Amino acid sequence: MAVIPTLRDDPSKTIESLIAQTIPIQRILVAVGSKNLYNFLTSHSVEWNHPQIQFIYVKPSSDICVGKRIAKALNVVLRSVNLEEFDYLLRVDADTVLPDHFVEENLKLNAHIVGSAGFALLIKVKPFLHLSRGRFQEVCAEDSYLLYSFMQNGCSAKPWKVMPKLLRESGKPYSWKYFYVRGVEMYKIGYEPLHVIGSLKNDSRNVFSALAYLCTLMSRSQRYPFSKWVFRKQLEKLTKLLKL
């Protein structure tokens, strides 16, 4: 089963890439956060030759961060299905296109979760039900929360064998507020400071992330349950690099 959250992006190309998979997707659910987009999609749904595609309008909560809005929308949609009927859940963003062999090749990894970012995560349903009760944590970094929660509990997590294609440059449409929120989440997840400072070389706007990380650190905000595990793992990697 696949689920696509979209606040304003037209998911047509994403849907087409799901239908074209070499392993058929049994059901496609689309959580739509725009009434106009919802009306457009439902009126054009006959164009997709798929018996189990459904569009569900989820009224957006504009007063919370994008990640929380997406997680809330995903959870609304997932309540409409019995997840126990499926082996895998594919969570894919509406600005992402998957190669036609994406599912087939990534299933061969036999991992509990495949992917390193939320725009395309292939999730085994059984641990998702066991560890997360079949729902996404409604936080600003719901994808990272799920990934690290799986890893801390001994689940196998592997990067994509076949990469998804992101139709936009990561972070491009977002303002400084997006990067500030990301810095807060990096602290809550358990990232060590050097990891945050190192992100500055990738995008100058990450200075807002570094500032947010520092402010959140000074305020001693509560971290996520797996934060100590993440911090320790990052220190281990850093120590190995220093020894080289």
Secondary structure, 3 states (H helix, E strand, C coil): CEEEEECCCCCHHHHHHHHCCCCCCCCEEEEECCHHHHHHHHHCHHHCCCCCEEEEECCCCCCCCHHHHHHHHHHHHHCCCCHHHCCEEEEECCCEECCCCHHHHHHCCCCCEECCCCCEEEEEHHHHHHHHCCCCCCCCCHHHHHHHHHHHCCCCEECCCCCCEECCCCCCCCCHHHHHHHHHHHHHHCCCHHHHHHHHHCCCCHHHHHHHHHHHHHCCCCCCCCHHHHHHHHHHHHHHHHHC
